[in-house]
Amino acid sequence: MSRTYQIKTRLSMSVNNAIGYVRLTPLAIAVLCSVVLSACSNVERSRDLGNPNVPAAVTAVQVCSACHGKDGNSISPNFPRLAGQQSAYLVAQLENFRSHQRADPEGFEYMWGISRKLSDDQIKGLADYFSKQIAKPNATVDAQQMAAGKAIFENGVPAKETPPCMACHGPKAEGLATFPRLANQHQDYLIKQLSVFRNTEGRPGTPMKQVTHLLDQQEMTAVAGYLQSFPQN
């Protein structure tokens, strides 16, 4: 007796027991059984984060897209853009969420629960998926803020011995390995994260703690605005 036949037989009995007095034809029972089996086995639309058989692309579309967009270009500045992000950086952040090492407010509010059941392979698959998406241009800021932000990005703040952002994140702000891509990221999100680095211990283990103490609020706003509006060429 095949496994599928056994499951169908049990489902048929369960259906009859559940509805009791309602008489169902064999065809109706067969249709109900097929629907249930299909729902249980269809990983192409699954939102089950605890199922390692669900492809990363499916998880990205069915779960991650609610905040970050299907292509990783989130609309809301509350959620970071993931399109074109460095794969190694995404792996590191998901691992940090899973282990609760990363504890900024948005991190534990949203990502602790989501990452809890993810396996290493699922994390790598999601990182690979979003790293291959194409980053789209973001909203631009005014020319004065662009100029001020560009100067900080390329030269730092020499008077404070603040290093230039491009020293770690690259001349095109595309990032490198565990240094994240910053180009086209939301200004509001970047400001929040700079504040987390400067004022909390929510994201330990990076040089950003020291760097952000050398920037005032106006400078952070300017460089974040420049990065949101980062030139495409």
Secondary structure as the mmCIF struct_conf table of DSSP 4:
data_model
#
loop_
_struct_conf.conf_type_id
_struct_conf.id
_struct_conf.beg_label_comp_id
_struct_conf.beg_label_asym_id
_struct_conf.beg_label_seq_id
_struct_conf.end_label_comp_id
_struct_conf.end_label_asym_id
_struct_conf.end_label_seq_id
HELX_RH_AL_P HELX_RH_AL_P1 ARG A 3 ILE A 19
TURN_TY1_P TURN_TY1_P1 GLY A 20 TYR A 21
HELX_RH_AL_P HELX_RH_AL_P2 PRO A 26 SER A 41
HELX_RH_3T_P HELX_RH_3T_P1 VAL A 43 ARG A 45
TURN_TY1_P TURN_TY1_P2 LEU A 49 GLY A 50
TURN_TY1_P TURN_TY1_P3 PRO A 52 ASN A 53
BEND BEND1 VAL A 54 VAL A 54
HELX_RH_AL_P HELX_RH_AL_P3 ALA A 56 THR A 59
HELX_RH_PI_P HELX_RH_PI_P1 ALA A 60 CYS A 64
HELX_RH_AL_P HELX_RH_AL_P4 SER A 65 HIS A 68
TURN_TY1_P TURN_TY1_P4 LYS A 70 ASP A 71
BEND BEND2 GLY A 72 GLY A 72
BEND BEND3 ILE A 75 SER A 76
TURN_TY1_P TURN_TY1_P5 PRO A 77 ASN A 78
BEND BEND4 PHE A 79 PHE A 79
TURN_TY1_P TURN_TY1_P6 ALA A 83 GLY A 84
HELX_RH_AL_P HELX_RH_AL_P5 SER A 87 SER A 99
TURN_TY1_P TURN_TY1_P7 HIS A 100 HIS A 100
HELX_RH_AL_P HELX_RH_AL_P6 PRO A 105 GLU A 106
HELX_RH_PI_P HELX_RH_PI_P2 GLY A 107 MET A 111
HELX_RH_AL_P HELX_RH_AL_P7 TRP A 112 SER A 115
TURN_TY1_P TURN_TY1_P8 ARG A 116 LYS A 117
HELX_RH_AL_P HELX_RH_AL_P8 ASP A 120 SER A 131
TURN_TY1_P TURN_TY1_P9 LYS A 132 LYS A 132
BEND BEND5 GLN A 133 GLN A 133
HELX_LH_PP_P HELX_LH_PP_P1 ILE A 134 PRO A 137
HELX_RH_AL_P HELX_RH_AL_P9 ALA A 143 ASN A 155
STRN STRN1 VAL A 157 VAL A 157
HELX_RH_3T_P HELX_RH_3T_P2 PRO A 158 LYS A 160
TURN_TY1_P TURN_TY1_P10 GLU A 161 GLU A 161
STRN STRN2 THR A 162 THR A 162
HELX_LH_PP_P HELX_LH_PP_P2 PRO A 163 PRO A 164
TURN_TY1_P TURN_TY1_P11 CYS A 165 CYS A 165
HELX_RH_AL_P HELX_RH_AL_P10 MET A 166 HIS A 169
TURN_TY1_P TURN_TY1_P12 PRO A 171 LYS A 172
BEND BEND6 ALA A 173 ALA A 173
STRN STRN3 LEU A 176 LEU A 176
TURN_TY1_P TURN_TY1_P13 ALA A 177 THR A 178
STRN STRN4 PHE A 179 PHE A 179
HELX_LH_PP_P HELX_LH_PP_P3 PRO A 180 ARG A 181
TURN_TY1_P TURN_TY1_P14 ALA A 183 ASN A 184
HELX_RH_AL_P HELX_RH_AL_P11 GLN A 187 ASN A 199
BEND BEND7 GLU A 201 ARG A 203
BEND BEND8 GLY A 205 THR A 206
TURN_TY1_P TURN_TY1_P15 PRO A 207 PRO A 207
HELX_RH_AL_P HELX_RH_AL_P12 MET A 208 THR A 212
TURN_TY1_P TURN_TY1_P16 HIS A 213 LEU A 214
HELX_RH_AL_P HELX_RH_AL_P13 GLN A 217 GLN A 228
TURN_TY1_P TURN_TY1_P17 SER A 229 SER A 229
#
